[in-house]
Amino acid sequence: MKECTNCGYERQPKDEGIFPASECPKCHVIYDKIKDGDEGLEESVGELDYVGRITRYGLSFGARITLGFFAGLFGVLMLNLASQTDIGAVLLYMFGAFCLMIAIACVTKGRVRQFVGSLIGCAMFASALWIVGICIKDAYEVASGVRWSHSQSLPSVENALLFFVGFGLAGAAYAYKVRFGFRKQP
């Protein structure tokens, strides 16, 4: 078993397949980048690679369980509600499936989580594009359409573009970064 010279953690058999062999499972430092006498490396690696660690390993166990429980509950409720209504059932089924994908991403690990997360990211990107398209269509086809709003609660092209930038591009960026879980791990 290999011991990390940064934090002293000794790799365990349970770490294989979850963490790359070139990385310490505890402090996430790359073994080859540590030189004798490197001090303070743990602090710089912790902040530098924070987004990468969250993307690769996900949220803490408690946060995943809480988010997964409520997302799964909302998903089941939406699917149940969709089966009892005729009006807007497709949108309720889509939202229920979206919530269940979030729940699945919360309870899985590794490439499965990245694949489901990429599906969620693509769904966010597609829904953001759809909302922008609907708002632009309404603003230019209907004389009363609102292009720019002074209120965040009213539908407008401005609010649709903000949603696209905040959620749509973030979802697409995540899907691109992890490449649906098919990207080779460093």
C-alpha positions in Angstrom: 0.0 0.0 0.0 1.2 3.5 -0.8 1.5 6.2 1.8 0.9 9.9 1.1 3.8 12.0 2.0 1.5 15.1 2.3 -1.0 13.8 4.9 0.3 10.4 5.8 -2.8 8.4 4.7 -2.1 4.9 3.6 -4.2 3.7 0.6 -6.7 1.0 1.4 -8.1 -1.8 -0.9 -11.5 0.0 -0.7 -9.9 3.1 -2.4 -9.2 1.2 -5.6 -11.6 1.9 -8.4 -13.0 5.0 -6.6 -9.9 7.2 -6.5 -7.2 7.2 -9.2 -4.0 5.4 -8.2 -2.0 8.6 -8.7 -4.1 10.6 -6.2 -4.4 10.5 -2.4 -7.9 9.6 -1.3 -7.7 11.8 1.8 -6.1 15.1 0.6 -6.5 14.6 -3.1 -3.0 15.6 -3.9 -1.3 13.9 -6.9 1.6 11.8 -5.6 4.0 12.6 -8.5 3.6 16.4 -7.8 4.8 16.1 -4.2 8.5 16.7 -3.6 10.4 16.2 -0.4 10.2 19.2 1.8 6.9 20.6 0.3 5.1 22.3 3.2 1.7 23.9 3.1 0.8 21.9 0.0 -2.4 20.5 1.6 -3.9 24.0 1.9 -3.1 25.1 -1.7 -4.4 21.8 -3.1 -7.6 22.0 -1.0 -8.6 25.3 -2.5 -7.2 24.9 -6.0 -9.0 21.7 -6.8 -12.2 22.2 -4.8 -14.5 22.3 -7.9 -12.8 19.3 -9.4 -13.3 17.3 -6.2 -17.0 18.2 -6.0 -17.4 17.4 -9.7 -15.6 14.0 -9.3 -16.7 12.9 -5.8 -19.9 14.8 -5.2 -21.5 16.3 -2.1 -21.1 14.9 1.5 -23.1 11.9 2.5 -25.6 13.8 4.6 -26.3 16.3 1.8 -26.7 13.6 -0.8 -29.1 11.6 1.3 -31.2 14.7 2.1 -31.3 16.0 -1.5 -31.9 12.5 -2.8 -34.8 11.9 -0.4 -36.6 15.1 -1.2 -35.9 14.9 -5.0 -37.2 11.3 -5.0 -40.3 12.3 -3.0 -41.1 15.2 -5.4 -40.5 12.9 -8.4 -42.9 10.2 -7.1 -45.5 12.9 -6.2 -45.2 14.5 -9.7 -45.6 11.1 -11.5 -48.6 10.3 -9.3 -50.1 13.7 -10.0 -49.5 13.4 -13.7 -51.3 10.0 -13.8 -54.4 11.6 -12.4 -54.7 14.6 -14.7 -55.2 15.2 -18.4 -54.0 18.8 -18.6 -50.3 19.3 -18.6 -49.6 15.7 -17.8 -46.5 15.6 -20.1 -44.8 18.5 -18.2 -45.6 16.8 -14.9 -44.1 13.5 -16.2 -41.0 15.4 -17.4 -40.5 17.2 -14.0 -41.1 13.9 -12.1 -38.4 12.2 -14.3 -36.1 15.1 -13.7 -36.5 14.9 -9.9 -35.9 11.1 -10.0 -32.7 11.7 -12.0 -31.5 14.0 -9.3 -32.3 11.3 -6.7 -30.4 8.7 -8.7 -27.4 11.0 -9.0 -27.5 11.5 -5.2 -27.3 7.7 -4.4 -24.8 6.6 -7.1 -21.0 7.1 -7.4 -18.4 7.6 -10.0 -19.2 7.3 -13.7 -22.9 6.5 -13.1 -23.3 9.7 -11.1 -21.4 11.7 -13.8 -23.6 10.1 -16.6 -26.9 10.9 -14.7 -25.5 14.4 -13.8 -24.8 15.0 -17.5 -28.3 14.0 -18.4 -29.6 16.5 -15.8 -27.2 19.2 -17.2 -28.5 18.6 -20.8 -32.1 18.7 -19.5 -31.3 22.1 -17.9 -29.7 23.4 -21.1 -32.6 22.2 -23.2 -35.2 23.7 -20.8 -33.4 27.0 -20.7 -33.3 27.2 -24.5 -37.0 26.3 -24.6 -37.8 29.1 -22.1 -35.8 31.6 -24.1 -37.5 30.6 -27.3 -41.0 30.8 -25.8 -40.3 34.3 -24.3 -38.8 35.6 -27.5 -41.8 34.2 -29.5 -44.3 35.8 -27.0 -42.4 39.1 -27.0 -42.4 39.5 -30.7 -45.6 37.8 -31.8 -47.9 39.2 -29.2 -48.1 42.9 -28.9 -48.3 42.7 -25.1 -45.2 40.6 -24.7 -42.6 41.9 -22.3 -39.1 42.1 -23.6 -37.5 43.7 -20.5 -39.0 43.7 -17.1 -38.3 45.7 -14.0 -39.5 42.7 -11.9 -37.7 39.4 -11.5 -41.1 37.7 -11.1 -42.6 38.6 -14.5 -41.8 36.5 -17.5 -39.6 38.4 -19.9 -36.8 37.9 -22.4 -34.3 39.3 -19.9 -35.3 36.8 -17.2 -35.2 34.0 -19.7 -31.7 34.9 -20.7 -30.7 35.2 -17.0 -32.1 31.7 -16.5 -30.2 30.4 -19.5 -26.9 31.9 -18.3 -27.3 30.8 -14.7 -28.7 27.3 -15.3 -28.5 26.3 -18.9 -24.9 27.1 -19.5 -23.9 25.6 -16.2 -25.6 22.4 -17.1 -24.0 22.2 -20.5 -20.6 23.0 -18.9 -20.9 20.1 -16.5 -22.0 17.7 -19.2 -19.0 18.8 -21.3 -16.6 18.6 -18.3 -17.4 15.1 -17.3 -18.3 13.9 -20.9 -21.2 11.8 -19.6 -18.8 9.8 -17.4 -16.9 8.5 -20.4 -13.9 10.8 -19.8 -10.7 9.0 -18.6 -10.0 9.8 -15.0 -6.7 11.6 -14.5 
